Amino acid sequence: MSTTLPAGALALAAIVAAVPAAAATSYHLVDLGPSSQALDINRKGEIAGSSPDGPAGLWTHGEWRVKNDTKKGSLALAIDDKGDMVGNEWHKGRIVHLMYYPRGFKDYEIPLPGGANYGWSINPPEIGMSPDGMQVAGTFMDPGSRQHHCFLWHPGDAVATDIGLPAGGFSRCAAWDVNDAGEIVGQLWGTDTIFAAFVYKDGEFRIVGPQGWSGGELRAVNKKGHAVGDNGSPWFWNGHHLETIPKNGDLEMDYPTALNERDEVVGWGSSEVMLYANGVLIDVVPLIDDRTHWEFQYGGGATGINEKGEISGWTYYDDGSGTESPRGYLLVPND
């Protein structure tokens, strides 16, 4: 659905038109192993995801460290700069337990508000963690109302805080990410309001962009309070207004998934791995110098980017047998 571009987006487009195409770097691909997934990356290049053995894992120093999988399955969904992670575990009934995976210590379930012992977060990952590890935001199902609420939790606290819902008929909150300042981004829903993206800061919700069927969501936020998301068109939130990430010829980013502190954005659209940096949108896939057997055509995509420009993600891999399976990767800039 097309929308009228705000003034900020027009200004952004004018800047892009004036900036010559940046000299794109090339990338070296690091294979994270068969049936793995890379779902987030920290400043050190460590990755949270699922290991080749299946359970949640931390990829560091070239190998996976598998977390305890006491139930049927698990995923590590977000990671801080120390290597602590959050994620989920589920068992036969598909009831999801939101988990905290502190590095070097025993894993434990995040204590949810109202005595809830389950959350709702398998895929997409409706849980996020700040780079300093002091803030965790996510989504849980209130055991009384059976509605989805958002929570904010500081590791070590006895119970997470239900941040409630804003006025205006909203009945569902989904939290995607949080930064060091405790700013939460995500999506609200209501029978009358339908969809709306939000920023939660200092105890208050701020609706970002339109409400209704054209309402969208914000998926990731950085330390500056800048965020990315979409409503069918890719959004960049600069803390004051929304800007639409512009096309570059035939290239178009449909779904931004992450950004770093330099406001470099990764996502997918007309290519499975796209980067928006310095006002230029580029297709990363042709820049990968060792992509034999990697499909990069459907499914998967980029999931994270750190300050060094390293990109995490997963896609499908064919070892030559004709059978494709999901596989995690790390893209490391060559210069």
Helices and strands as residue ranges (DSSP letters): H 7-18, E 27-34, E 37-41, E 47-50, E 56-60, E 63-66, E 73-79, E 85-90, E 96-101, E 108-109, G 113-115, E 127-129, E 136-141, E 148-153, E 161-162, E 172-178, E 184-190, E 194-201, E 204-212, E 217-221, E 227-230, E 234-237, E 242-244, E 253-259, E 265-269, E 274-277, E 280-283, G 285-287, E 301-305, E 311-318, E 324-333
